[in-house]
Structures are given as C-alpha cells and as structure tokens.
Amino acid sequence: MANTFLIFLSVSSIAFLSFVSCQDPEIVNDILPEIKRVGMTAMLNCTVARLGGNSVQWAFNGSGVEQVLSKNEDILVQNPRKGGVAAYKVLRLKQAGDRTTFVLVISRLRPEHSGVYQCTIAITNKGYEHWTKKNGYLTVLQPPIIRPGSTDSVKMIEKGGNTSITCDAFGVPFPNITWVRSDGKLLPNGKAMFRGRTLAIMSADVKFAGVYRCVADNNVKPPAESLTQVYVFQEPTVRVLQNSVGQFANGRLDAKLDCIVQGYPTPMVYWMIKNREERTVLTDSDKYETTKQATDTQNLLNGEQWYTLKIRYVQALDYRDYYCVGINSKGEGNATVNLFSTWDCQGPLCYSLDPSGRGGADISRLPPLITWLLVLHSVVPNLLY
C-alpha cells in the first residue's frame, strides 16, 4: 500500500512539473506609467515569468505606427548619443525564482517620446497573435511655448470697430491661456482677467488701447507669456493739468503750462495763441520753450504724451489764453490754458529778503512797487537813504 502511494506521488509530481514546464511565459505585473519632464530619464519595467528560451521585445507607438525598439538587451533602432548617453538602453535584471525584469531606459526625453510602449514576449513556435503583450505609457511634460506665427503681436482697430486678439500656445499637458492688461486696467469685457485663446474687443474705444499680456500655464514651469500692443485709431484728445496759471509780472520769472495729448496715429502737437481770429504757432525762442516730457507711466494713461510750454520773463502782454493743439490724420483736438496776473510770485525763482530762508519775508507777497524797491535796495544798498 505504501509503495502504491509513493508511485502515485511520483507520477503526480512528474505530471505537475510537466504541466508547469508546458505553461507559456507571461508578464506578471502591470507596467506602471511614467510622467517625466523634458530632458529627464524614464524607466519602464516589464517583469516576465518562465521566459525560457523566448525573447522580450519593446516596441513604441507614438503616432499610430509601431516601431520595435529592442530584442532582449539589443537595441534595434538608431540610438543617437548625446553627452555620451544613448537615447535607449535595456537592462536585464534577474529576480527571485523564474522571474526576469527588462527595464527600458529612455534618456534625455523629448516631447516626441510620449506615447505607448509595448512589452511583448516573442514565444517560439507560436504566431504573433498568441504572444503575450502589455502596454506602458510615457508622458513627457513640456512647459508652454507660444506659437509666434498664430499669436498677435500688434492689432490696429478703428474706433467703434470689432475685432479680437489671439494667443496660441502648446505644451504637455495643453496649457490654459489667460489674458490681462499690463497696466492693470480692465479688459474690454469689463473684467480684470479672461481665460481663453481669443479675446474679443467690441466697439473699440481709446480706453482699450494699450498692451495686453497673455500667459500660458500648464503647471510645468516656467509659464510662457506674450505681449500684444493694441492701437485704436482716433482723433487727438487734449487735457490740461491746470486750466489757469498765475505768475507775477516782474520781468524775471517764468510760467510753465502743461497739457496731455492722446491719439493714434501719434499726433503732432503745437502751442498756439490767437491774434484776433488767426492762430499763431509758438516756436522755440528767447521767449518760448516747448518740451515733450519723458513718459510718466504713473501719471499718464496708455498712449498719452506730456507737453510743456515755458514762457520766459512774464510781462503784462503775456497774460492771455494759450492753446495746446494735437493734429493727426483722424482730426484735431485742443485745450486752453489761461495765464493771468497774480500778486504772488509762483515757482522756484521767487525772491526773498533772506536768501537762506531763515527769517526773511517772501517779497512776492508785497505790493509790486514795494517789491521792486526792496529788490533794488538789495542790489544798491544806499538807494533808499
């Protein structure tokens, strides 16, 4: 009886071993996906059991066409080296028992490396359709990049017209695009921010002119940005800092008049006076000095320019209206500044009895006759005695 049992056990063991040996090799674990940034290294693991005399292949499918990359540890495609590092490499690692892991290493990743990687056990004496296969997925993260050809850099709009500005970007994952204005003002839609590839500008107004910034972001640093300059064709608008300026007529003091001009195309700006109904343009001379101030983004709106007229040595004949006039192809705009007489000296050149300012009185606040006598006395001390 005991001998019969031993014979049965031996036969069962042989049958079991024969069954095991007849089993096809298999891929025992899932191939975990890899998510890496451009330039990094990705590693995909394919662990097989009972490989025997069969081989393992890695294939790549990135655009609908499958390409076999390797057979066991041999690379079957062109394998360029950068910085001494090959693009592809396969490591064969022996695991416990009858398991072996084939690691596909992809170095210096580029966006075109994204796709499906298939691990296949090529089983001898079996057709391809019966081979064991599993897929792994590689995603190569790419920071956003602005497409210059399809992104607006300059947009010109007629006043009252409708248009849109476009910001086109790509990246992995696909980036979100956000519009804001560089000067912090509201967008044409009345909001501080707009998300979308295309920003509409309806019923264009001068207040819509300026620099718009689009930012493309997909959480892969750094984000990308692009600037779009929007111009709105319009006739000049003119405003003044003060519509009236006073100065004391002592023959040695200047007056300064300022105006702010906006328009597109950029206007030509003139300072003028009227003699009866005729306008006379004031040019630089011993009497007048015209200046275009440097752009001051804190005090000027977008597209505005600051112009100044200095009137030297104000006399009684200088008290009148002065016109700041802007002219472009769309029309003309103007504003008026009145220069008037005042008992008070205005500006930094006002005189005082005590030049140090430690105790003297401001002579600009004295009647003109007394003021002149005091000035003359300071020059010729014995004049009043």
HELIX and SHEET records of a PDB file:
HELIX    1   1 ALA A    2  CYS A   22  1                                  21    
HELIX    2   2 PRO A  111  HIS A  113  5                                   3    
HELIX    3   3 TYR A  128  HIS A  130  5                                   3    
HELIX    4   4 PRO A  148  SER A  150  5                                   3    
HELIX    5   5 VAL A  206  PHE A  208  5                                   3    
HELIX    6   6 ALA A  316  ASP A  318  5                                   3    
HELIX    7   7 ILE A  363  ARG A  365  5                                   3    
HELIX    8   8 PRO A  368  VAL A  379  1                                  12    
HELIX    9   9 PRO A  381  LEU A  384  5                                   4    
SHEET    1   A 4 GLU A  26  ILE A  27  0                                        
SHEET    2   A 4 ALA A  42  ALA A  49 -1                                        
SHEET    3   A 4 ARG A  99  ILE A 106 -1                                        
SHEET    4   A 4 TYR A  88  LYS A  94 -1                                        
SHEET    1   B 6 GLU A  34  ARG A  37  0                                        
SHEET    2   B 6 THR A 132  ILE A 146  1                                        
SHEET    3   B 6 GLY A 115  ALA A 122 -1                                        
SHEET    4   B 6 SER A  55  ASN A  61 -1                                        
SHEET    5   B 6 GLU A  66  LYS A  71 -1                                        
SHEET    6   B 6 ASP A  74  ILE A  75 -1                                        
SHEET    1   C 3 GLU A  34  ARG A  37  0                                        
SHEET    2   C 3 THR A 132  ILE A 146  1                                        
SHEET    3   C 3 ALA A 169  VAL A 172 -1                                        
SHEET    1   D 2 ARG A  81  LYS A  82  0                                        
SHEET    2   D 2 VAL A  85  ALA A  86 -1                                        
SHEET    1   E 5 VAL A 154  GLU A 158  0                                        
SHEET    2   E 5 ALA A 224  VAL A 240  1                                        
SHEET    3   E 5 GLY A 210  ASP A 217 -1                                        
SHEET    4   E 5 ASN A 176  ARG A 181 -1                                        
SHEET    5   E 5 PHE A 194  ARG A 195 -1                                        
SHEET    1   F 5 VAL A 154  GLU A 158  0                                        
SHEET    2   F 5 ALA A 224  VAL A 240  1                                        
SHEET    3   F 5 ALA A 255  TYR A 264 -1                                        
SHEET    4   F 5 GLU A 304  ILE A 311 -1                                        
SHEET    5   F 5 TYR A 288  LYS A 292 -1                                        
SHEET    1   G 2 THR A 163  THR A 166  0                                        
SHEET    2   G 2 THR A 198  ILE A 201 -1                                        
SHEET    1   H 5 SER A 244  GLN A 247  0                                        
SHEET    2   H 5 GLY A 331  SER A 341  1                                        
SHEET    3   H 5 ASP A 321  ASN A 328 -1                                        
SHEET    4   H 5 MET A 268  ASN A 275 -1                                        
SHEET    5   H 5 GLU A 278  VAL A 281 -1                                        
END                                                                             
